[in-house]
Amino acid sequence: MSTNCKLYAIKMAELQLARTRTALQELDHALKSRSLHSQLEQLISFVRECEARWESLHT
């Protein structure tokens, strides 16, 4: 195999690795964001329950 072909194969492997790393970073960010979103929904639900209890006690 010629030197150019070897260099091309190495560069393509590096490019694929970089793309994979980027995809994994984006996936990690999406999962963390989703987790934060779920936590926020849970917190808002808890606050609404507390407000409903408060209203029922004071009406």
Buried (B, 14 or more C-beta within 10 A) or exposed (E): EEEEEEEEEEEEEEEEEEEEEEEEEEEEEEEEEEEEEEEEEEEEEEEEEEEEEEEEEEE
